[in-house]
Amino acid sequence: MFQIFPILRRCSHALAKVSLVFALTSLPLMAEDTQMRFDIRLGALKVGHLGVAANETDQTYAVRAQFQDTGLVGILVGIRFDAHAQGTRLGTSLIPHRYEENVDTGRRQSLTRLQYNAGLPQVLGDTPTSPLLIALEDQRGTIDPLTALYTVLRSGPAPCDKNIPVFDGRRRSLLSLGPMREGQCSGNYRRVAGYSDAEMRERVSFPLTLRFTGAEGRSHLVEAKVDTLWGPATLTRQ
């Protein structure tokens, strides 16, 4: 899904390959615990799993996700994504306070920590492999990749008909979702800024379709289809 979400971008690198083994050990106990697992396929080939665990109260949220390749597809071996985020709930909106990721996309490895001050992300720790190509002061109002992913995955009002700006500490992207029609909405994950010229030439836009089930106001994602750098991928809830 991520390339669906991206995480989307990253999951465009990591999406196609990730299998998840996750534990709630670092998350505080809260009122509502959620664990989700998704199969991930490239075409007809199952290449991994995605696991997400979260805790929510009426005022706060904490979420963690891990990805690991299954080792079945050579070009995808070694992909890793381990991230956690926490913040405040405001109605159905999630406002991040802290975010940390440890990622290996096969192209780069990084350990990044973000903290938010009045909606402005601050980079507390980073292991960059390239120069920063984006101004941090312009990123107010963005959310981290994992909060964006959880916004799409969590149960509740379907996150359709929205634009979600995402910033991972070095790159900005935009998840745009159209209105809900017959239980699904289509959209696009787009690279916006902070990417190298080579990355922008490689590809800018990744179309996607999300399918939901459940009663109005309490739906949840059951399937996501998204274009990736390796071709069409599908994420299916288990």
Short mmCIF file of the C-alpha atoms (twelve columns), coordinates in Angstrom:
data_MODEL
# 
_entry.id   MODEL 
# 
loop_
_atom_site.group_PDB 
_atom_site.id 
_atom_site.type_symbol 
_atom_site.label_atom_id 
_atom_site.label_alt_id 
_atom_site.label_comp_id 
_atom_site.label_asym_id 
_atom_site.label_seq_id 
_atom_site.Cartn_x 
_atom_site.Cartn_y 
_atom_site.Cartn_z 
_atom_site.pdbx_PDB_model_num 
ATOM 1   C CA . MET A 1   0.000   0.000   0.000   1 
ATOM 2   C CA . PHE A 2   2.555   1.863   0.171   1 
ATOM 3   C CA . GLN A 3   3.590   2.596   -2.300  1 
ATOM 4   C CA . ILE A 4   0.369   2.837   -1.177  1 
ATOM 5   C CA . PHE A 5   0.767   5.096   1.318   1 
ATOM 6   C CA . PRO A 6   3.346   5.183   1.611   1 
ATOM 7   C CA . ILE A 7   4.769   5.069   3.597   1 
ATOM 8   C CA . LEU A 8   3.600   5.044   0.280   1 
ATOM 9   C CA . ARG A 9   6.661   6.288   -1.240  1 
ATOM 10  C CA . ARG A 10  8.771   4.105   0.788   1 
ATOM 11  C CA . CYS A 11  6.440   1.380   0.405   1 
ATOM 12  C CA . SER A 12  6.768   1.933   -3.178  1 
ATOM 13  C CA . HIS A 13  10.227  0.803   -2.567  1 
ATOM 14  C CA . ALA A 14  9.344   -1.343  0.312   1 
ATOM 15  C CA . LEU A 15  5.798   -2.077  -0.372  1 
ATOM 16  C CA . ALA A 16  6.225   -4.827  -2.562  1 
ATOM 17  C CA . LYS A 17  8.164   -6.724  -0.225  1 
ATOM 18  C CA . VAL A 18  7.281   -6.619  3.197   1 
ATOM 19  C CA . SER A 19  6.379   -9.104  5.713   1 
ATOM 20  C CA . LEU A 20  5.503   -8.149  9.199   1 
ATOM 21  C CA . VAL A 21  6.352   -9.428  12.578  1 
ATOM 22  C CA . PHE A 22  5.214   -7.007  15.217  1 
ATOM 23  C CA . ALA A 23  4.885   -6.647  18.974  1 
ATOM 24  C CA . LEU A 24  3.248   -3.981  21.119  1 
ATOM 25  C CA . THR A 25  6.108   -3.824  23.574  1 
ATOM 26  C CA . SER A 26  6.942   -0.130  23.152  1 
ATOM 27  C CA . LEU A 27  3.360   1.155   22.910  1 
ATOM 28  C CA . PRO A 28  1.580   2.464   26.029  1 
ATOM 29  C CA . LEU A 29  -1.552  0.652   27.079  1 
ATOM 30  C CA . MET A 30  -4.624  2.601   26.024  1 
ATOM 31  C CA . ALA A 31  -8.342  2.161   25.749  1 
ATOM 32  C CA . GLU A 32  -8.535  0.421   22.376  1 
ATOM 33  C CA . ASP A 33  -5.972  -2.007  20.957  1 
ATOM 34  C CA . THR A 34  -5.878  -2.875  17.277  1 
ATOM 35  C CA . GLN A 35  -3.749  -5.354  15.357  1 
ATOM 36  C CA . MET A 36  -3.900  -5.681  11.578  1 
ATOM 37  C CA . ARG A 37  -2.205  -7.966  9.087   1 
ATOM 38  C CA . PHE A 38  -2.166  -7.678  5.303   1 
ATOM 39  C CA . ASP A 39  -0.879  -9.926  2.522   1 
ATOM 40  C CA . ILE A 40  1.081   -8.154  -0.194  1 
ATOM 41  C CA . ARG A 41  1.316   -9.364  -3.774  1 
ATOM 42  C CA . LEU A 42  3.090   -8.278  -6.940  1 
ATOM 43  C CA . GLY A 43  0.838   -9.508  -9.679  1 
ATOM 44  C CA . ALA A 44  -0.136  -13.047 -8.645  1 
ATOM 45  C CA . LEU A 45  2.974   -13.590 -6.524  1 
ATOM 46  C CA . LYS A 46  2.708   -13.231 -2.749  1 
ATOM 47  C CA . VAL A 47  5.832   -11.370 -1.655  1 
ATOM 48  C CA . GLY A 48  5.179   -10.558 1.993   1 
ATOM 49  C CA . HIS A 49  2.961   -9.292  4.773   1 
ATOM 50  C CA . LEU A 50  2.331   -5.974  6.490   1 
ATOM 51  C CA . GLY A 51  1.587   -5.803  10.207  1 
ATOM 52  C CA . VAL A 52  0.334   -2.802  12.151  1 
ATOM 53  C CA . ALA A 53  -0.486  -2.495  15.858  1 
ATOM 54  C CA . ALA A 54  -2.094  0.547   17.461  1 
ATOM 55  C CA . ASN A 55  -3.611  1.854   20.667  1 
ATOM 56  C CA . GLU A 56  -6.110  4.701   20.827  1 
ATOM 57  C CA . THR A 57  -8.001  6.699   23.403  1 
ATOM 58  C CA . ASP A 58  -10.419 9.540   22.733  1 
ATOM 59  C CA . GLN A 59  -7.473  11.954  22.834  1 
ATOM 60  C CA . THR A 60  -4.316  10.063  21.853  1 
ATOM 61  C CA . TYR A 61  -2.962  7.420   19.494  1 
ATOM 62  C CA . ALA A 62  0.180   5.297   19.224  1 
ATOM 63  C CA . VAL A 63  0.965   3.048   16.266  1 
ATOM 64  C CA . ARG A 64  3.808   0.829   15.150  1 
ATOM 65  C CA . ALA A 65  4.471   -1.069  11.923  1 
ATOM 66  C CA . GLN A 66  7.136   -3.404  10.649  1 
ATOM 67  C CA . PHE A 67  7.925   -4.751  7.220   1 
ATOM 68  C CA . GLN A 68  10.197  -7.587  6.184   1 
ATOM 69  C CA . ASP A 69  10.640  -9.297  2.847   1 
ATOM 70  C CA . THR A 70  9.724   -12.978 2.597   1 
ATOM 71  C CA . GLY A 71  12.926  -13.879 0.809   1 
ATOM 72  C CA . LEU A 72  11.019  -15.345 -2.136  1 
ATOM 73  C CA . VAL A 73  11.772  -12.622 -4.687  1 
ATOM 74  C CA . GLY A 74  15.447  -11.847 -5.226  1 
ATOM 75  C CA . ILE A 75  15.134  -8.156  -6.055  1 
ATOM 76  C CA . LEU A 76  13.065  -7.606  -2.919  1 
ATOM 77  C CA . VAL A 77  15.261  -9.396  -0.396  1 
ATOM 78  C CA . GLY A 78  16.544  -7.160  2.392   1 
ATOM 79  C CA . ILE A 79  13.776  -4.568  2.388   1 
ATOM 80  C CA . ARG A 80  12.995  -3.439  5.915   1 
ATOM 81  C CA . PHE A 81  10.737  -0.800  7.458   1 
ATOM 82  C CA . ASP A 82  10.224  -0.422  11.199  1 
ATOM 83  C CA . ALA A 83  8.435   2.707   12.420  1 
ATOM 84  C CA . HIS A 84  6.356   4.032   15.279  1 
ATOM 85  C CA . ALA A 85  4.412   7.236   15.801  1 
ATOM 86  C CA . GLN A 86  2.334   8.786   18.535  1 
ATOM 87  C CA . GLY A 87  0.255   11.905  18.877  1 
ATOM 88  C CA . THR A 88  -3.130  13.451  19.536  1 
ATOM 89  C CA . ARG A 89  -6.596  12.641  18.213  1 
ATOM 90  C CA . LEU A 90  -8.759  15.608  17.284  1 
ATOM 91  C CA . GLY A 91  -12.104 14.200  16.233  1 
ATOM 92  C CA . THR A 92  -11.192 11.738  13.485  1 
ATOM 93  C CA . SER A 93  -7.919  13.534  12.673  1 
ATOM 94  C CA . LEU A 94  -4.513  12.326  13.880  1 
ATOM 95  C CA . ILE A 95  -1.912  14.944  14.805  1 
ATOM 96  C CA . PRO A 96  1.581   13.491  15.268  1 
ATOM 97  C CA . HIS A 97  3.881   14.479  18.120  1 
ATOM 98  C CA . ARG A 98  6.728   12.041  17.528  1 
ATOM 99  C CA . TYR A 99  7.842   9.695   14.770  1 
ATOM 100 C CA . GLU A 100 10.767  7.315   14.374  1 
ATOM 101 C CA . GLU A 101 11.733  5.065   11.492  1 
ATOM 102 C CA . ASN A 102 14.456  2.559   10.731  1 
ATOM 103 C CA . VAL A 103 14.326  1.790   7.027   1 
ATOM 104 C CA . ASP A 104 16.300  -0.064  4.388   1 
ATOM 105 C CA . THR A 105 14.722  0.253   0.939   1 
ATOM 106 C CA . GLY A 106 17.480  -1.571  -0.898  1 
ATOM 107 C CA . ARG A 107 18.591  1.808   -2.229  1 
ATOM 108 C CA . ARG A 108 19.230  3.566   1.055   1 
ATOM 109 C CA . GLN A 109 19.331  2.996   4.784   1 
ATOM 110 C CA . SER A 110 18.260  5.573   7.353   1 
ATOM 111 C CA . LEU A 111 17.324  6.097   10.964  1 
ATOM 112 C CA . THR A 112 15.139  9.187   11.393  1 
ATOM 113 C CA . ARG A 113 13.412  10.787  14.393  1 
ATOM 114 C CA . LEU A 114 10.919  13.645  14.118  1 
ATOM 115 C CA . GLN A 115 9.259   15.767  16.783  1 
ATOM 116 C CA . TYR A 116 6.463   18.238  16.100  1 
ATOM 117 C CA . ASN A 117 6.098   21.735  17.540  1 
ATOM 118 C CA . ALA A 118 2.764   23.392  16.736  1 
ATOM 119 C CA . GLY A 119 2.503   21.294  13.576  1 
ATOM 120 C CA . LEU A 120 6.072   21.964  12.422  1 
ATOM 121 C CA . PRO A 121 8.275   18.847  12.192  1 
ATOM 122 C CA . GLN A 122 11.749  19.052  13.664  1 
ATOM 123 C CA . VAL A 123 14.410  16.505  12.735  1 
ATOM 124 C CA . LEU A 124 15.989  15.227  15.963  1 
ATOM 125 C CA . GLY A 125 18.057  12.498  14.377  1 
ATOM 126 C CA . ASP A 126 18.867  11.495  10.822  1 
ATOM 127 C CA . THR A 127 21.383  9.329   8.998   1 
ATOM 128 C CA . PRO A 128 21.144  10.862  5.502   1 
ATOM 129 C CA . THR A 129 22.744  9.429   2.414   1 
ATOM 130 C CA . SER A 130 22.188  12.597  0.373   1 
ATOM 131 C CA . PRO A 131 21.902  16.374  0.941   1 
ATOM 132 C CA . LEU A 132 18.654  17.812  2.295   1 
ATOM 133 C CA . LEU A 133 16.794  19.289  -0.694  1 
ATOM 134 C CA . ILE A 134 13.784  20.786  1.098   1 
ATOM 135 C CA . ALA A 135 13.204  23.590  3.633   1 
ATOM 136 C CA . LEU A 136 11.970  22.306  6.997   1 
ATOM 137 C CA . GLU A 137 10.141  25.563  7.754   1 
ATOM 138 C CA . ASP A 138 7.813   24.872  4.809   1 
ATOM 139 C CA . GLN A 139 6.603   21.545  6.215   1 
ATOM 140 C CA . ARG A 140 4.139   22.792  8.836   1 
ATOM 141 C CA . GLY A 141 0.885   20.845  8.686   1 
ATOM 142 C CA . THR A 142 2.397   17.691  7.184   1 
ATOM 143 C CA . ILE A 143 2.180   14.323  8.909   1 
ATOM 144 C CA . ASP A 144 4.659   11.471  9.099   1 
ATOM 145 C CA . PRO A 145 4.441   8.420   6.779   1 
ATOM 146 C CA . LEU A 146 3.169   6.043   9.466   1 
ATOM 147 C CA . THR A 147 0.416   8.379   10.667  1 
ATOM 148 C CA . ALA A 148 -0.631  8.743   7.023   1 
ATOM 149 C CA . LEU A 149 -0.670  4.965   6.611   1 
ATOM 150 C CA . TYR A 150 -2.665  4.443   9.794   1 
ATOM 151 C CA . THR A 151 -5.142  7.127   8.724   1 
ATOM 152 C CA . VAL A 152 -5.989  4.917   5.762   1 
ATOM 153 C CA . LEU A 153 -5.927  1.560   7.583   1 
ATOM 154 C CA . ARG A 154 -7.794  2.320   10.821  1 
ATOM 155 C CA . SER A 155 -11.485 1.645   11.348  1 
ATOM 156 C CA . GLY A 156 -13.768 4.664   11.245  1 
ATOM 157 C CA . PRO A 157 -15.025 7.068   8.595   1 
ATOM 158 C CA . ALA A 158 -13.384 6.134   5.283   1 
ATOM 159 C CA . PRO A 159 -10.486 8.534   4.576   1 
ATOM 160 C CA . CYS A 160 -11.726 9.356   1.061   1 
ATOM 161 C CA . ASP A 161 -12.078 12.797  -0.533  1 
ATOM 162 C CA . LYS A 162 -8.940  14.062  1.251   1 
ATOM 163 C CA . ASN A 163 -5.498  15.432  0.531   1 
ATOM 164 C CA . ILE A 164 -2.882  14.223  3.032   1 
ATOM 165 C CA . PRO A 165 0.537   15.941  2.942   1 
ATOM 166 C CA . VAL A 166 3.334   13.643  4.105   1 
ATOM 167 C CA . PHE A 167 6.896   14.506  5.226   1 
ATOM 168 C CA . ASP A 168 9.453   11.866  6.273   1 
ATOM 169 C CA . GLY A 169 12.241  14.192  7.415   1 
ATOM 170 C CA . ARG A 170 13.765  14.620  3.954   1 
ATOM 171 C CA . ARG A 171 11.030  14.293  1.325   1 
ATOM 172 C CA . ARG A 172 7.516   15.652  0.924   1 
ATOM 173 C CA . SER A 173 4.743   13.796  -0.861  1 
ATOM 174 C CA . LEU A 174 0.978   14.102  -1.231  1 
ATOM 175 C CA . LEU A 175 -1.660  11.406  -0.888  1 
ATOM 176 C CA . SER A 176 -4.792  12.553  -2.743  1 
ATOM 177 C CA . LEU A 177 -7.979  10.505  -2.433  1 
ATOM 178 C CA . GLY A 178 -11.188 11.031  -4.378  1 
ATOM 179 C CA . PRO A 179 -14.761 10.645  -3.081  1 
ATOM 180 C CA . MET A 180 -16.167 7.286   -2.007  1 
ATOM 181 C CA . ARG A 181 -18.129 5.491   -4.735  1 
ATOM 182 C CA . GLU A 182 -19.594 2.009   -4.241  1 
ATOM 183 C CA . GLY A 183 -17.319 1.206   -1.318  1 
ATOM 184 C CA . GLN A 184 -14.072 2.409   -2.803  1 
ATOM 185 C CA . CYS A 185 -12.109 5.517   -3.698  1 
ATOM 186 C CA . SER A 186 -9.289  6.122   -6.137  1 
ATOM 187 C CA . GLY A 187 -6.351  8.413   -5.659  1 
ATOM 188 C CA . ASN A 188 -2.722  9.158   -6.232  1 
ATOM 189 C CA . TYR A 189 0.496   9.182   -4.246  1 
ATOM 190 C CA . ARG A 190 2.751   11.902  -5.644  1 
ATOM 191 C CA . ARG A 191 6.336   12.908  -5.005  1 
ATOM 192 C CA . VAL A 192 6.378   16.653  -4.351  1 
ATOM 193 C CA . ALA A 193 9.742   17.922  -3.068  1 
ATOM 194 C CA . GLY A 194 13.024  16.825  -1.539  1 
ATOM 195 C CA . TYR A 195 13.633  14.118  -4.114  1 
ATOM 196 C CA . SER A 196 16.696  14.012  -6.336  1 
ATOM 197 C CA . ASP A 197 16.406  14.843  -10.024 1 
ATOM 198 C CA . ALA A 198 16.984  11.162  -10.782 1 
ATOM 199 C CA . GLU A 199 14.100  10.123  -8.516  1 
ATOM 200 C CA . MET A 200 11.765  12.654  -10.121 1 
ATOM 201 C CA . ARG A 201 12.738  11.459  -13.592 1 
ATOM 202 C CA . GLU A 202 12.211  7.870   -12.535 1 
ATOM 203 C CA . ARG A 203 8.595   8.422   -11.532 1 
ATOM 204 C CA . VAL A 204 6.486   11.103  -9.831  1 
ATOM 205 C CA . SER A 205 2.958   9.693   -9.561  1 
ATOM 206 C CA . PHE A 206 1.642   6.351   -8.228  1 
ATOM 207 C CA . PRO A 207 -2.117  5.764   -8.813  1 
ATOM 208 C CA . LEU A 208 -4.000  3.685   -6.275  1 
ATOM 209 C CA . THR A 209 -7.468  2.348   -5.425  1 
ATOM 210 C CA . LEU A 210 -8.748  1.627   -1.903  1 
ATOM 211 C CA . ARG A 211 -11.676 -0.686  -1.136  1 
ATOM 212 C CA . PHE A 212 -13.549 -0.549  2.181   1 
ATOM 213 C CA . THR A 213 -16.174 -2.580  3.988   1 
ATOM 214 C CA . GLY A 214 -18.361 -1.992  7.026   1 
ATOM 215 C CA . ALA A 215 -21.165 0.330   8.081   1 
ATOM 216 C CA . GLU A 216 -21.036 4.032   7.331   1 
ATOM 217 C CA . GLY A 217 -18.848 5.785   9.880   1 
ATOM 218 C CA . ARG A 218 -17.099 2.549   10.901  1 
ATOM 219 C CA . SER A 219 -15.574 1.150   7.737   1 
ATOM 220 C CA . HIS A 220 -12.114 -0.335  7.321   1 
ATOM 221 C CA . LEU A 221 -9.782  -1.023  4.440   1 
ATOM 222 C CA . VAL A 222 -9.949  -4.540  3.002   1 
ATOM 223 C CA . GLU A 223 -7.889  -4.094  -0.172  1 
ATOM 224 C CA . ALA A 224 -5.553  -1.580  -1.769  1 
ATOM 225 C CA . LYS A 225 -4.203  -1.674  -5.305  1 
ATOM 226 C CA . VAL A 226 -1.301  0.592   -6.193  1 
ATOM 227 C CA . ASP A 227 1.285   1.060   -8.905  1 
ATOM 228 C CA . THR A 228 4.860   0.579   -7.680  1 
ATOM 229 C CA . LEU A 229 8.316   0.742   -9.189  1 
ATOM 230 C CA . TRP A 230 7.993   -3.016  -9.742  1 
ATOM 231 C CA . GLY A 231 4.531   -2.987  -11.276 1 
ATOM 232 C CA . PRO A 232 0.980   -3.316  -9.864  1 
ATOM 233 C CA . ALA A 233 0.791   -4.425  -6.230  1 
ATOM 234 C CA . THR A 234 -2.168  -5.514  -4.082  1 
ATOM 235 C CA . LEU A 235 -2.538  -5.362  -0.319  1 
ATOM 236 C CA . THR A 236 -5.297  -7.544  1.164   1 
ATOM 237 C CA . ARG A 237 -6.473  -7.548  4.767   1 
ATOM 238 C CA . GLN A 238 -6.357  -10.888 6.611   1 
# 
